[in-house]
C-alpha cells in the first residue's frame, strides 16, 4: 500500500517539474503522462522484483530527462534503488565504491558549475544531480542492509548461546538425578547383598529404600526429558512446582536412609526466585550425594539462609570413620555442576577439606 501511494506521488511529480519554455522546449501532455507512468507505476511492485523495477524506472528517468522533465524524475529511480541496496546480499562493495565516487564527483561538479537552479543548467548537470541522488540512496540502503545483517547475526548468536545453555542445564539436571539416585541405590544394594543371609530384615529395609529412590529418580528423569520432547500444547500438561527449599527435607530423609545423620537448618527471611531456589536444591543434593558416596556413615550439617538478596548454602560433614573407604569410587562431575550453577547466578563456591579437622566443607552463595 505504501509503494502504491508512492507510485501515485511520483506519477504526479514530473508534471510539476517540467522545464519551462526557453530552456530546451516543453514536452506535450501525452509525453509527460506516458513518461510519468513508466517511471512511477513499476514502483508499486518494487518489493517483489527490486532489480527489474529499478532497471525500468532508471531507463524511464533517463528518457524523461532527455525529454526535458528535469532531474526530479531521478527521485523515483532512487526510491527503487533503495530496495535493491537493502535486499541484495551479493558482493556489492565494489559497486558501492564506484557509485559513491561518481556521486562525489557529480556533487563537486554540480557545486562548481552553480547548478543548484537546474532551470538554467544543462542536461549534463541535471544528470550529475540525478547521479548524486542515486549515490546517496545507495549508501543509505547499503548501511541499512549492513545494520540488518549485523542484527540478524547477533540474534542467531544469542539463540545458539541459549541452546548451549539449555543443553548444559539439562545435562546438569540429569547428572544430579543420576548420581544422587544411582549412588544411593548402589550403596543400599551392597548392604542388602552382604546381610541378606544373616539379617534379612536389614536387607528388606535396603530394598525398600532402593525401590523408593528408583521410583523418584524415574519421575525426575521423565520430567527432565519431557523438556526435550515437548510438543505444541504440552505446556499445560503435567505442570509441577519447581524444586526448591521446601523439598530439602526429602533430601535429608534420603541421605539418612543411606547412613548419614543430617541436621538441617534453614533461615528464610524472604522468598527467593525459583531459579535460585532450584540451584540451591541441586547444590545441597549434590553435596549430600558426595557425603553419602565418600563418607557414610557420618554426620552432616546443612545450613541454608536467604536474607537481603543473598542465598547461602553451607554443607559440612564430619568425615568418614577410621579405615573407611569411598563407597562409590569415581566421580568428579558433581563439583563441576555446582560451579556451573553458582556461576550462572553470579555467585561464589568454596569446596574442599575442612582446615584442621576431618570432613569436607561446601559453601556457596547465590545473589538475587
N, C-alpha and C positions, 0 to 999 in steps of 0.2 A: 504493500500500500504506500509506503514511503517513497519507494522508487517510482511508482506510478505518478504520485504527486510531483516528484522532482522532474519527471519527464514532461509533464504539462508545463511546469515553470520554465524549463529550458526551451520548450517549443515556442513560448512567447518572447523569450529573451532576445533572439536575433531580430525580431521585428522592432524592438526598441533601440537596437544598436546599429541600425542601417546607416551607412556612410551618407552624409548629407551631399546635396548637389555641389559640384565644383571640386570634389575630392576623388574623382575617378569614376563617377557615374553611379546612378541609383538602380539597383535591380528591381524588376517589376514584382508585383504582389504574388504572382504564381511562383516565381523563382524563390522568393523569400519563404513562402509557405512550404514548398517542397523541401528546400534545404533544412528548414526548421524541423520538419517531421523526420528527415533522415538522421539528423544529429540528436534528436531528443527521444523519439519513440523507443529505440532499442534499449534505452536506459531502464525501462520497466522490467527487463529480464536480465539485468547485469549480474544478479546473484546466481543465475542458472548457467550462463555462458559468459564468464568475465572477459576472456581473451577475444572471442569473436565480436562481442559487443563493443569492446574498446577499438578493435580494428575498423568496424563500420563507422563508429562515431568519429574517430580520428580522420578517416577519409572524408566524411561529410563536413567536418570542421574545416579541413584544408580547402575543400571545394567552396564552402561558404565564404572563407576568407578571400579566395580568388574572385568570388562574385561581388565582393565589396561589403559583406555584412559586418566586418570588423572583428577584432580579436576576442570579443566576448564569447564567441562560439566555442572557444577552447575550454571554457569552463565546463561544458558538457563532457568533453574528452577527459578533463581532469577528474570529473565525477566517476567516469567509467574506469579510469586508470587506478583510482584509489582501491577499487575492489580487486583489481589484478595484483596490486602490490601487497595487499593484506592476505590474499588467499594462495598465491603461488609459492610453493615450497622448494622449487628447484634452485639451482645455483644462480642467483640474480645479483650477486655482489658486484661483478664487473659491469653489468648493465647499469646498476645504480650509480657507480662511479662515473660512467660515461654521461649518463643523463644529468647528474649533478654538476659535472664540469661544464657541460654545454649550457646548462641553466645559468651557472655563474657568469659564463662568458656573455650570454644573452643579456643578463641583468646589467653587466658593466657596459655593454654596447648601448643598451637602451638608455642608461643614465647619461652616457657621453653625448648621444645624439639628441637628448632632450625630448624623447618620445613619450613623455607622460601624457600629452594631449595627442592621442593617436589620430585625431581627425586631420592633422596636418602631416602625419608621418607616412612613410611608405609602407607597402605591404611587407617588405623585409623586416622593418622594425616591428610591425604587428606580429609577424611570425616569431620573432625572438621573444616578444612578450608572451605569446602562447607557449613557447618552449619553457620560459621561466615558470609559468603556472604549472605545466606538466611536471617539471623537475621538482618543484616544491611539493606537489601532491605525491610524487613517487617517494620522496624522502620521508614524508609523514606516514605514508602507508607502510613503508619498509620498517620504520620504527615501531609502529603499532604491531606489525606481524612479529617482529623480534620479541616485543614485550609479551605477546600472547604465547609464543613458543617457550619463553622463559617461565611463564606462569604454568604452562602445561607440564614442563619438566619438573618444576617444583612440586606440583600436585602428584605426579607419578612417583617421585622420590618419597614424598610423605606417605603415600599409600603403600609403597613397598616396605617402608620402615614400620608402618603399622602392622603389616602382615608378619614381619620378622618378630616384632614384639609380641604379637598374639601367639605365634608358634612357641616362643620362649616361655610365655605364661602357661600355655597348655603343657609344655614339657615339664615345667616345674611342678604343676599340679599332679601330673601323672607320677612324677618321681616321688613326691611326698606321699601320695596314696600307696604306691607300690612298696617303697622302702619301709614305711611305718607298718603297714599291714602284713606284708610278707615276712618282715623281720620278726614280728611277734608270733606269726604262725610257725616259723622255723624254730623259734625258742620253745614254744609250747609243744610242738611235735617231738622235739628232742626230749623234753621232760616226760611226755607220755610214753615214748619208746623205752625209756630207762626204768619206769616204775610200773609199767603195765602188768608185769607178773607179780611184783611184790606189793604194790599199793594200787589196786585198780580204782579206788575212789579218786586218788590224785590224777590218774590217767583220764578218768571220765571228766573231771573238772577241766583238765587241759584241753580235752577235745571240745568241751562246751565253749571255752574261750576261742578256740580255733574256728568253730562254726560262727560265732558272733562276729569276730573280726573279719572273716572272709566275706560274710554277707554284707557287712558295712563297706568293705573295700569294693565289692562289686557294685554297690549303689553309687559310691563316689566315682568309680571309673565310668559307669554308664552316664552319670550326669556330666562328666568332663567330655566324653566322646560325643555326646549329643550336640555340643557346640560345633563340632566339625561336620556333623551330618544334618544340621538344622535346615529344614525346608520352609517354604513360604507358608505362613500360618502357624508354624510350630512355636512361635514366640509366646503364645498364650497357653501352652500346654506344659504341664509338669513344672510349674513355677514353684521354686523353693527358696527360702531365705538364704542369703549369703552366709557362709560360715563366719563366726565372729567370736567375741569374748564370751557370749552365753554358752558356747559349745566347749569351752575349756574343761569343765568337769567330765565330759566324755573322754577327753584325752587322759585325764587323771585316772579314771577307772580302768582304761585300757592298760596304762602303764603299771598300775597296781596289780592287775591280773598277771603281768609278766614278772612280778617280783620286785618292783621299785616302789618304795614308800614315798608318795608325793604330797607335799604341803603346798597348797595353792593360796596365794594372797592376791586379791585384786582391789585396786583403788581407782574407781572410775568416777571422776567428778563431772564428766561430760561425755556425750555420745560421739565417738569418732566416726569419720566416714566409713562406708562399707569396705572400700578398698584397703584402708589402713587396718581395719578390724580383721579382714581376711588375711592380710600379710602377717599380722600378729599371731593369728591362729596357726598359720603354717609354720612360722618360726618356732613357736612352742612345740608344735607337733614334731618337727624335725629334731629339736633339741632333746625331747623326751625319747625319741626313737634312738638317738645316739647313746643316751644313757642306758636304755634297755639293751642295746647291742653290745656295748663295751664295758658296762659297769654293773649290771644287775647280778645279784641282788644288792641294792644300796638304797640310800635315801636321797631325796632331791627336793629343793625349794624353788618354787616358781612364783615370781612376783611380777605383776602386770599393773601398770599405772597409766592413767590417761588424764592429764591435767595441763591446762594452759596451752593447748595446741601441741602437746608432745606426748607420744606413746612410748613407754619404756618397758622393755621385756628383759627380765633378769632370771636366768635359769642356772642354778648351781647344784652340783651333786657332790657327794662325799667320796666318790671314787670307789673302785672295786675292793673287795676284801683281799687279804693276803693270798697270793698264789692264784688269783683269779685270772682267767684268760678271756679275751673277747669272745662273746657267744657267737656272733656272726661276723666272720672276717670280711675284709674288703671295704668298699665304700669310698667316700671322699667327695661325692657329689652333693651331699647334704649341706656342707658349709658353702659350697658354690651357690646353691639355690638360695640360701639365706642371704648371702651377699647381694645377689641379684635383686631379691625382693626389697632389701633395705635401700639399695642404690636407686630403685625405681621411685622411691618416695623421698629421696634426698636425705636419708638418714645415715647413721653410723652403726658399725658392727665390730664388736671385740669378742673374740673366741679363742680360748686356749687354756692350758692347765692353770690351776689356781696357784698363785705365788706363795710359797712357804707352806703349802698344805696339799693334801691329796684331793683329787677330783678335778672337775672341768667346769669352766665358767663361760657362759654366753651372755653378753649384754648388747642389746640392740635398741636404738632409738629411732622413732618414726615421727617426724614433724608433720603436722596437718593444719 
